[in-house]
Amino acid sequence: MTAEEGKAEEMSAAPEGEGGVDISPKSDGGVLKIIKKEGTGTECPMIGDKVTVHYTGWLLDGTKFDSSRDRKDKFSFDFGKGEVIKAWDIAVGTMKIGEVCQITCKPEYAYGSAGSPPKIPPNATLIFEIELFEFKGKDLTDEEDGGIIRRIRKKGEGYSKPNEGALVEIEIEGWHENRVFDKRELRFEVGEGENYDLPPGLDKALQKMEKTEESVIYLKPSYGFGSAGKPKFQIPPDAELRYEVKLKSFEKAKESWEMNTEEKLEQGSIAKEKGTQYFKEGRYKRATLQYKKIVLWLEHETGLSDEEEAKARNLRLAAHLNLAMCHLKLKEYSQVLENCDKALELDNNNEKGLFRRGEARLAINDFELARADFQKVLQLYPSNKAAKTQLIICQQKIREQHEREKKMYANMFQRLADKETKQEADSIHKDETEMKDDKQNGVEEKTEVDVEA
């Protein structure tokens, strides 16, 4: 018998369903807990944590109705989300890593008057033995790379959450290692956190929180202050951070479908100004978020007057051109091409659209198409000196490419000729070898036709 099997057998004996500390919220004796083995550390699971346990369950008469140990398969669930019976969410929230406990739970904290046929009858008091192996917070990143982990200390109210642009009021306490570096109350728009010396990961986490929620947010460096650190707070480069955050209140920003045309045009102009300011500051990713709002709000807007149509078109054109410029700075060339194409759909002779598309094509070594873009710029705008410079570079690159191809093909043909020569020499050498072998074996070469005897 293995140690694991021995442990499972030892823990499979039905315990007595009496005694223990009352841990039910109402102190009504609904959940009684006995610690059979102390855990380690100081932390217990928080709401939303992924929890991993082993368990065995019995009826009061000692009948075992379920056991993860018998299946040799640990059980995982999201703590505090109602995925298990009430008694479990209460009891596991008091446990530490490695702890083994026994809980006795009354029917109203288990399966109630319905029971869980066929194994659990109605109004059954149950006994569980639970061992806690692991708990970890929820990953809030799109890539699920562990860069933003949230653990909910206190659940919020309702189901609504702040969106991009929502006005939030928060309390924060920022920690680096064992030091508090930032403790404030703030009121700002989601997406503008960097203006208040908040890391981008915190902005993203706020969009997952509910009103009055209190959470602990763990940030990897790429979602914190990155490789630059934050000298203002004495945060070194590539530092991991922890924030304790309370979302006191928020007012959601209007969604696109909630705004009329006038509001979209007004907000579009504001977003353009914000994006331009971010661009000047070198915050290109933040700038793209503003320009993308304009596209989202106005790209499919219909029923506009001539004046509104002109304003919307100009805002969309500026947004796509500026997005192209941001993506050029970020070296995201496929997105440069996409936005330039969108801009040129609105104005097929646009100087900036043609030029920036040419730059992106040049960057990805698509020299012929890049040359065509710069040539068209010069055809339409002969005084564009930057286009002249880029055209010269394109032509030089094309010549270099042709030279490389010429040498490559010349070498290829030479290799083919050398191969044929070698094959011919090998064939002659083989024939000579065979003739030599024949002579050594007494086979004379015939030079005349045999005569009749």
C-alpha positions in Angstrom: 0.0 0.0 0.0 1.4 3.4 -0.9 1.6 6.3 1.5 -1.1 8.1 -0.4 -3.4 5.1 -0.3 -2.7 4.7 3.4 -3.6 8.3 4.0 -6.8 8.0 1.9 -7.8 4.9 3.9 -7.1 6.6 7.2 -9.2 9.6 6.2 -12.0 7.4 4.9 -13.1 6.3 8.3 -16.4 8.1 9.2 -15.8 10.8 11.9 -18.2 11.7 14.6 -20.5 14.5 13.6 -20.4 16.4 16.9 -18.5 19.3 18.4 -16.4 21.9 16.7 -16.3 25.7 16.4 -19.4 27.4 15.0 -18.2 29.3 11.9 -21.6 30.0 10.4 -22.2 33.8 9.7 -25.3 33.8 11.8 -23.7 31.8 14.6 -26.7 29.4 14.4 -24.6 26.2 14.6 -25.1 25.6 10.9 -21.4 24.9 10.2 -19.2 23.4 12.8 -15.4 23.1 12.2 -12.7 21.0 13.8 -9.1 21.5 12.6 -7.4 18.1 12.3 -4.1 19.4 10.9 -2.9 23.0 11.1 -2.1 24.8 7.8 0.8 27.1 7.1 1.1 30.8 6.2 -1.3 33.6 7.2 -3.6 33.9 4.2 -6.9 32.2 3.5 -8.7 32.0 0.1 -10.5 35.2 -1.1 -13.6 35.5 -3.3 -12.8 34.4 -6.9 -9.7 32.4 -6.0 -9.2 29.1 -7.8 -9.1 26.6 -4.9 -7.8 23.0 -5.0 -8.8 20.5 -2.4 -9.2 16.8 -1.5 -12.4 15.9 0.3 -14.6 13.0 1.6 -18.2 13.3 2.5 -20.4 11.2 4.9 -24.0 11.1 6.1 -24.5 11.1 9.9 -24.9 7.3 9.9 -21.4 6.9 8.6 -22.3 6.2 4.9 -19.7 7.7 2.6 -21.3 9.3 -0.4 -18.4 10.9 -2.2 -14.6 11.2 -2.1 -12.1 12.9 -4.4 -9.4 10.7 -2.7 -11.1 7.5 -3.9 -11.0 9.0 -7.4 -7.4 10.1 -6.9 -8.3 13.4 -8.5 -8.2 16.7 -6.6 -11.2 19.0 -6.9 -11.0 22.6 -7.9 -13.6 25.4 -7.8 -13.9 29.2 -7.8 -14.2 30.2 -4.1 -17.1 32.4 -3.0 -19.0 32.1 -6.3 -21.7 29.7 -5.3 -20.2 26.8 -7.2 -20.4 24.6 -4.1 -22.7 24.3 -1.1 -22.8 27.2 1.3 -20.9 25.3 4.1 -18.0 24.8 1.8 -17.7 28.5 0.8 -17.9 29.3 4.5 -15.4 26.7 5.7 -12.8 26.9 3.0 -12.6 30.7 3.5 -11.2 30.0 7.0 -8.5 27.5 5.9 -4.8 27.8 5.2 -2.6 25.9 2.8 -2.0 22.4 4.0 -4.8 22.5 6.6 -7.1 19.5 7.1 -10.4 20.1 8.8 -13.7 18.4 9.5 -17.0 20.3 9.1 -20.5 19.3 10.1 -23.2 21.2 8.1 -26.9 21.4 8.7 -29.2 20.9 5.7 -29.8 24.6 5.1 -26.0 24.9 4.5 -25.9 21.8 2.3 -28.6 20.4 0.0 -31.6 21.4 2.0 -35.0 19.8 1.8 -34.4 18.6 -1.8 -31.3 16.6 -1.0 -29.2 15.3 -3.9 -30.7 12.0 -5.0 -29.8 9.2 -4.9 -27.0 9.4 -2.4 -28.1 12.4 -0.2 -31.6 12.3 1.2 -33.7 15.3 2.0 -32.9 17.4 5.1 -29.5 15.6 5.6 -26.8 16.8 7.9 -23.5 16.1 6.3 -19.9 15.6 7.5 -16.9 16.5 5.3 -13.2 16.2 5.7 -11.4 18.8 3.5 -7.6 19.3 2.8 -6.6 22.6 1.2 -3.7 22.3 -1.3 -3.7 25.5 -3.2 -5.5 28.8 -4.0 -4.7 31.5 -6.5 -6.3 34.7 -7.7 -8.0 35.4 -11.0 -5.8 36.4 -14.0 -7.3 39.5 -15.6 -5.0 39.8 -18.6 -6.3 39.1 -22.1 -3.2 36.9 -22.8 -3.6 35.0 -19.4 0.0 35.6 -18.8 -0.4 36.1 -15.0 0.5 39.8 -15.3 -2.6 41.1 -13.4 -3.9 38.9 -10.6 -7.0 40.0 -8.6 -8.1 38.6 -5.2 -11.4 39.9 -3.8 -11.3 40.7 -0.2 -14.8 42.1 -0.1 -17.4 41.5 -2.7 -19.0 44.6 -4.3 -22.6 45.6 -5.0 -24.5 44.6 -8.1 -23.1 43.5 -11.4 -22.2 46.7 -13.2 -18.5 47.6 -13.7 -16.7 50.7 -14.9 -15.9 51.0 -18.6 -13.3 52.9 -20.4 -13.8 56.6 -19.6 -15.9 55.9 -16.5 -15.4 58.4 -13.6 -14.2 56.4 -10.6 -13.6 57.3 -7.0 -11.1 54.9 -5.4 -8.9 54.4 -2.3 -5.5 52.8 -3.0 -2.5 51.5 -1.1 0.5 50.5 -3.2 3.1 48.1 -1.9 6.5 47.2 -3.2 8.0 44.3 -1.2 7.3 45.4 2.5 7.0 49.1 1.9 3.9 51.2 1.2 4.8 53.7 -1.5 1.5 55.2 -2.4 -1.7 55.8 -0.3 -4.3 58.1 -1.7 -8.0 58.7 -2.5 -8.5 59.5 -6.2 -11.2 60.6 -8.6 -10.4 60.2 -12.3 -11.5 58.7 -15.6 -10.6 55.1 -16.3 -7.9 55.1 -19.0 -6.3 58.2 -17.5 -4.6 56.5 -14.6 -1.1 57.2 -15.9 -1.8 60.9 -15.5 -2.2 60.2 -11.8 1.0 58.0 -11.5 -1.0 54.8 -11.6 0.3 51.8 -13.5 -1.6 50.6 -16.6 -2.5 47.2 -15.0 -4.5 49.0 -12.3 -6.6 50.8 -14.9 -7.4 47.5 -16.5 -8.2 45.9 -13.1 -10.7 48.7 -12.2 -12.8 47.7 -15.2 -13.4 44.3 -13.6 -14.5 45.6 -10.2 -17.9 46.2 -8.7 -19.0 49.2 -6.6 -17.7 49.0 -3.0 -15.5 46.0 -3.9 -12.2 45.7 -2.0 -9.5 43.8 -3.9 -5.8 43.0 -3.8 -4.2 43.5 -7.2 -0.8 41.9 -8.0 1.0 43.4 -11.0 4.0 42.0 -12.9 6.5 44.6 -14.2 5.0 44.9 -17.7 1.7 45.9 -16.2 3.3 48.0 -13.4 6.0 50.6 -14.0 8.0 48.4 -16.4 11.7 48.6 -17.0 11.7 52.4 -16.2 10.5 52.0 -12.6 9.0 55.0 -10.9 11.7 57.2 -9.3 8.9 59.4 -7.7 7.9 56.4 -5.6 11.4 54.9 -5.4 10.3 51.9 -7.4 13.2 50.2 -9.2 13.1 48.8 -12.7 11.2 45.6 -13.3 9.5 45.6 -9.9 6.4 43.5 -9.0 3.7 45.5 -7.2 0.7 45.0 -5.0 -2.2 47.3 -4.7 -5.0 47.2 -2.2 -8.0 48.9 -3.9 -11.5 50.0 -2.8 -13.8 51.1 -5.6 -16.0 53.6 -3.6 -18.2 54.6 -6.5 -18.3 55.2 -10.3 -20.3 56.7 -13.1 -20.1 54.8 -16.3 -19.1 56.6 -19.5 -21.8 56.5 -22.2 -21.5 53.6 -24.6 -21.6 54.3 -28.3 -25.3 53.2 -28.6 -26.3 55.5 -25.8 -24.9 58.7 -27.5 -26.6 60.7 -30.2 -24.7 62.0 -33.3 -24.0 65.4 -31.7 -22.5 63.7 -28.6 -20.4 61.4 -30.7 -19.0 64.3 -32.7 -18.3 66.2 -29.5 -16.6 63.3 -27.7 -14.7 62.5 -30.9 -13.1 65.9 -30.9 -12.2 65.5 -27.2 -10.7 62.1 -27.9 -8.6 63.5 -30.8 -7.2 66.2 -28.6 -6.3 63.7 -25.8 -4.7 61.3 -28.3 -2.6 64.1 -29.8 -1.4 65.1 -26.3 -0.5 61.5 -25.5 1.4 61.3 -28.9 3.4 64.4 -28.1 4.4 62.8 -24.8 5.5 59.7 -26.6 2.7 57.6 -25.0 1.7 55.9 -28.3 -0.3 53.0 -26.9 -2.4 55.4 -24.8 -2.9 57.6 -27.8 -4.2 54.7 -29.9 -6.9 54.1 -27.4 -8.2 57.6 -27.9 -8.1 57.4 -31.7 -9.8 54.0 -31.7 -12.8 55.6 -29.8 -13.4 57.9 -32.7 -13.5 55.0 -35.2 -15.8 53.0 -32.9 -18.2 55.9 -32.4 -18.4 57.2 -36.0 -17.4 54.4 -38.4 -21.0 53.1 -38.9 -23.0 56.3 -38.0 -25.8 56.9 -40.4 -28.5 59.4 -41.1 -26.2 62.4 -40.8 -26.7 65.8 -42.2 -24.2 67.1 -44.8 -22.5 69.2 -42.1 -22.4 66.3 -39.6 -21.1 63.9 -42.4 -18.2 66.3 -43.2 -17.3 66.5 -39.5 -17.5 62.8 -39.0 -15.5 62.1 -42.1 -12.7 64.5 -41.0 -12.6 63.0 -37.5 -12.4 59.4 -38.9 -9.7 60.4 -41.4 -7.6 62.1 -38.7 -8.1 59.1 -36.4 -6.9 56.6 -39.0 -3.9 58.7 -40.0 -2.9 59.2 -36.4 -3.4 55.5 -35.6 -1.1 54.8 -38.5 1.5 57.2 -37.1 1.3 55.6 -33.6 1.7 52.1 -35.0 4.7 53.2 -37.0 6.3 54.4 -33.8 5.4 51.1 -32.2 6.7 49.2 -35.3 3.3 47.5 -35.7 3.4 47.6 -39.5 0.3 45.5 -40.3 -1.8 47.9 -38.4 -0.2 50.8 -40.1 -1.2 49.4 -43.5 -4.7 48.7 -42.3 -5.3 52.2 -41.0 -3.6 53.8 -44.1 -6.0 51.8 -46.3 -8.9 53.0 -44.3 -7.7 56.6 -44.6 -7.3 56.3 -48.3 -10.8 54.9 -48.7 -11.9 58.3 -47.3 -9.4 60.3 -49.3 -7.7 58.2 -52.0 -5.1 61.0 -52.7 -4.3 61.7 -49.1 -0.6 62.7 -48.8 -0.1 61.4 -45.2 -1.9 58.2 -45.9 0.2 57.4 -49.0 3.4 58.4 -47.3 2.9 56.4 -44.1 1.8 53.4 -46.1 5.0 53.7 -48.1 7.0 53.9 -44.9 5.4 50.7 -43.5 5.9 48.9 -46.8 9.6 50.0 -46.9 10.0 48.7 -43.3 8.7 45.2 -44.2 10.9 45.2 -47.4 8.0 45.4 -49.8 10.2 47.8 -51.9 8.2 47.8 -55.2 4.9 48.8 -53.5 6.6 51.3 -51.3 8.2 52.9 -54.4 4.7 53.1 -55.9 3.4 54.9 -52.9 6.2 57.5 -52.8 6.0 58.0 -56.6 2.3 58.8 -56.2 3.0 61.2 -53.4 5.5 63.1 -55.6 3.1 63.0 -58.5 0.4 64.7 -56.4 2.7 66.7 -54.1 6.0 67.4 -56.0 7.4 69.5 -53.1 7.4 66.7 -50.6 11.1 66.3 -49.9 10.7 63.4 -47.5 9.0 61.4 -50.2 11.9 62.2 -52.6 14.3 60.9 -50.0 12.3 57.7 -49.3 11.9 57.1 -53.1 15.7 57.2 -53.5 16.1 54.7 -50.6 13.5 52.5 -52.3 15.3 52.6 -55.6 18.6 51.8 -54.0 17.0 48.9 -52.1 15.5 47.5 -55.3 18.9 47.7 -57.1 20.5 45.9 -54.2 17.8 43.3 -54.3 18.3 42.8 -58.1 22.1 42.5 -57.6 21.6 39.9 -54.9 19.1 38.0 -57.1 21.5 38.2 -60.1 24.4 36.8 -58.1 22.2 34.1 -56.6 20.9 32.9 -60.0 24.4 33.1 -61.5 25.7 31.0 -58.6 22.8 28.6 -59.0 23.5 28.1 -62.7 27.2 27.7 -62.0 26.4 25.1 -59.4 24.2 23.2 -61.9 27.0 23.3 -64.5 29.5 22.1 -61.9 27.1 19.3 -60.9 26.7 18.1 -64.5 30.5 18.2 -65.0 31.1 16.2 -61.9 28.4 13.7 -62.8 30.0 13.2 -66.2 33.5 12.8 -64.7 32.1 10.3 -62.2 30.6 8.3 -65.0 33.8 8.2 -67.0 35.7 7.2 -63.9 33.2 4.4 -63.2 33.6 3.0 -66.7 37.4 3.0 -66.5 37.2 1.3 -63.2 35.0 -1.4 -64.5 37.3 -2.0 -67.6 40.3 -2.3 -65.3 38.5 -4.8 -63.2 37.5 -6.9 -66.2 41.1 -7.1 -67.4 42.2 -8.2 -64.0 39.6 -11.0 -64.1 40.8 -12.3 -67.5 38.1 -10.7 -69.6 39.6 -9.4 -72.9 38.0 -6.5 -74.6 36.9 -7.5 -78.2 37.8 -5.1 -80.9 36.6 -7.2 -83.9 33.6 -9.4 -84.8 34.2 -13.0 -84.1 34.9 -15.1 -87.4 33.1 -18.3 -88.2 35.0 -21.4 -87.1 
